[in-house]
Amino acid sequence: MRTSSTRGSQLLLVTATTALTLAATATGSRAEAHAMEPACPPPGGGSCYFEYYDASGLRTIEFEPEVGRCYNTGSAGAVRGTNQTNRRVHLWPTSNCSGSATALVDPGFSWNDPSHTYYSFRPIR
């Protein structure tokens, strides 16, 4: 009887170890998949884009922007816009995302700040 109890304990230990190993592997896979996600789909589904306007009202849309890539807003810059991606977007007062980002726009949110012009943006991880 003692032998079967020991075998039962060993089986339980092997089963628990296997379950932990599988759980760790699944968690690692999910973490890797999360790191590879694009900036889309947007919150609530639908089109994925980052939209901005310059001071004169000219509208520009960047469809399906890539995470980590810097986008310049053009010579007129941007004073308002909408983030329809599933990533936070940082805004820079300079071109080429140089220096420090001074504003951010969370997924599904808009901004309107005519007193500050932004010349580049980047969706972040």
Helices and strands as residue ranges (DSSP letters): H 2-35, E 49-53, E 59-63, E 71-72, E 80-84, E 89-92, G 95-97, E 103-105, E 110-112, E 120-123
